[in-house]
């Protein structure tokens, strides 16, 4: 308890994402890369034996981290520390480990593997959030609710239609994620400055063998695309792009929680609140939106990281500098871990979200008379009234009703005022029939249905095997 622990590990992120960025996964990938390099080099005619490769495979998963730490302190070089540690474990292969490669061979390729695998985990979380939101949208597609512009009551919408706005943002993020995965390139085998000069010597100037090595190794690690050119490292724009993508997901999540927190204040919709949960240490009655606030906090952190990766990409020198390394170690894993946590919490919220329909109805009826004034004016004109005179009459009644609500804290009596105004020729029974909230929601229900059917359902059907995710919180 005397040293700092990252809360992303202790409190928030999933075991799957934590493993993806763990030392074991990282350094096992290094060893897999070294094994694949040796195997392909052997196939291309280099003097590498089956016994050497067998010994590498035998010790691929057992890593002496204490010895690696001693070597790194000695060499001040993490890759060479692990080359020597691996060589001590597999002495027959010591001389061919990392043959022709540079540090970025294991470092950069592993980073790309972890980013791809991390995005696949994010993809699963996103599909489940979209499924939960889609179910919610369909369930409440017909339930009228106050729409807000500038956080002022506006025309009615429905609870389900509002949920499609959250979904729309996520679909944009999901499309970007799919495109990123489809176009992600492997660094492959490029050499010290990207010229593959060391492989020129190894393969006696046979460029076709260098190209085969590059493409075959990339293929073995699941990458259809490989960088055609690079310096020592892959283009750091990749880091900036992936964190920008994660930032976009965080922005969508934050927007959802902003809305939910406002709705919870109105007591219309509420995130889950467990039986033994405490909202405040002082105020026993409180039901704070803890989950939404946690998403907001994590989202702000992720959004801030996008600036860091952009600065790294823009300030690289020539074929490589090392002022990216420490930054990458911090930003990339933590951005993934935080978004992973955000989506876990979002799924948890949707699994227990509560809608208070009577409260929503109450708020509608407090504002609906004001929204009906345009209809009243039009009906009066149809009955032969003067539009400007009627507008002024309704305006005065509206001002008085508003004064009662705001200054005296009384109920909105606009309808009563209008019904008792004998100068108006409006059919009173017709007016009361019109004041049904569903008459003011436009095409919201069918828009919701069409959106789910046309834009969300194809994604959910395509990735049906990803649906069904446990979304419990650690704390």
PyMOL commands that set and color helices and strands:
alter all, ss='L'
color gray80, all
select helices_A, chain A and resi 7-12+15-20+23-43+50-58+65-75+78-89+91-96+103-139+159-183+197-202+207-220+237-265+290-314+325-352+357-371+373-382+387-408+414-419+428-434+437-440+444-462+464-466
alter helices_A, ss='H'
color red, helices_A
select strands_A, chain A and resi 144-149+152-158+185-186+225-226+269-270+354-355
alter strands_A, ss='S'
color yellow, strands_A
deselect
rebuild
show_as cartoon
